[in-house]
Amino acid sequence: MFNVFIGLGSNLGNRTENCLAAIEHLSDFTIIKSVSSFYETEPVGNEDQPRFINAVAKVNTLLSPLNLLNSLKTVESQLGRERNEKWGPRTIDLDILIYEDFQLDSQELTIPHKELVTRRFMLEPLCEIEPWLEHPTHNKTMSTILKELQDDREVVIVGNFYKNN
């Protein structure tokens, strides 16, 4: 089994319910180990859109990175995601942030997620559940990367909506 950290985000419809539904779908093909609190965050890229709810789930899986990506895209589609514009509003967004210490840079997928070290909305929930996790290419813990981060966008905990085992 591989330890994988998946970022979740939603800014259309019932954002919390969309993230909870995505977590339930994740349990169809992964073992959910823990889920961070849910955070309300400012949008990045296209800032003229609603605020997001973001979280990070730690899961175990036997799926390869590309098979996991395809499964995540299927969940996004099932939950109504439409890919109309880059960084546009979405019912759900599921991203592989870290897949063990695996590194991949292809047209379909980059692991670790190329924006992880620059985005507070990813790092805050990740550090909540595993602050000592070392980034596979930066040789620093996630908490150190978060402390050094220049991103000052607002990231606010709104609650724990998923009951961790």
N, C-alpha and C positions, 0 to 999 in steps of 0.2 A: 504494500500500500504506500502511496505517495502522499506527503503532506502538501496541500495546495491552499492558497489563500485567494479567495474570489471576492472582488469588489462588486457591490450591488448599488444601483442608483435608480431613482425614479423622480420625475417632476411633472407627470401628467396623471390626472385622475386621483384616486386615493393612493397617495405615494406609499404610505405605510403598508396598506393592504397589498399593493403590488410587490413590495419587497418580501413580505411574508409569504405570498403565493410563490414567488421565485424560490425561496428557501425550501418550501414544501416540494417543489419540482426537483430541486437539487438532491433531495433525499431519495429520489428514484434511481440515481446513478452514482451517488457518493454516500459516504458516512459523514454526517455533520458532527464535528467535534466541538465547535463553539461558534457563537455569533456575537459580534460587538453590539453595543448600544446603537440606536439609530440616531443619526445626526442630520440636522438641517443645515444645508450649505448653499453658498452662492454659486451660480453657474459659472463655468469656465469656457472660454472660447467665444461663443455667442452669449453675451450677457443679457440680451433682451429676451428673457424667458423666465418661467417660474423657478423658484428655488427648489433644490433637490432634497430628497431624503437619501442618505448614503449609509452603508454599513459594510462590514467585511465578515465573511464566513471562512472559518478554517474547516477544511474537509479532507477526508482520506478518499483516494480513488485508485483504481487499477487502470483507468483509462489513460491512454497516451495524451500528450498535450493537444494534438490536433483533434483527436476523437472527443476530448473534453470540450474543446472550443466548439465543435459541431453540436454537441449536446446543449451547450449554453445558448447557441444561436437558435436551436429548436425551442428552448424554453422561452426565449425572448419573443419569438414568433407566436407561440401559443398564448403569450400574455399581451399580444396586440402591438408589439414593437413594429414600427414602420421606419425604414431607413431613408428618410427624405433629404436630410441635410446633415453634414458633419457637425457635430456638437450641438445638434438641434434638440428640441424637447423630445422626451421619450417616456413611454409607460414603464419600461424597465431596461436597464443596461447591466450586463454581466461581463466582468473582465477578469481574466486570469492575471493576478498580480505577481504571485510567486508560485513556482512549481518546484518544490524541494530546492536544490541548488542548481537546477537545470538552467541552461542558457540556450536561447534560440532566437535567431533574427531572420525571419522569412517574410515574404509578402503577406502571408495569412496571419502570422502571429509573431510577436516579440515577447520573450520571457527572459528576465523579469520585465514587467510592464514598463515601457520606456518613460512614462510620465510619473511613475510612482514616487521618485525622489523629489519631484517638484510640486506635488499636489497635497495640500493639507487635508483635503476631504478624503484622501485615500490613507494617508499616514496616521491621522488621529485614531480612526477605528482600528487600524491594524495594530498600532501601539497599545491600544486598550487591551487587546487579547493576547499579544505576544511581543512586548517591547524589546526583548532581548534577541529576537530573530535577526540574524545577520543577512544583510543584502548580498546576494551572490556575486555582484561585480564591484560594489563600493567598499567591501571589507569593513563595514560599520554596522552597528545595530540600528534597527529602525528608530529607536528612541533617540539615538545620536543624530541621525539624519533629520528627524523632526525638530530637534533643538536647533540645528543649523539652518533650517528652512527659512527662505526669504518670503514665501507666500503668506500674506497677511489677510487672506479672505476669511470671512467669518465661518466658523464651524461650531455648531452648538448642539449639545446632546439634547434630544427630545424625549428619550426614554428607552427602556429595555422592553422590546415587544416580543422577543423570541425567548422561550424558556430553554436555557442550556441545561443539558443533563448533568 
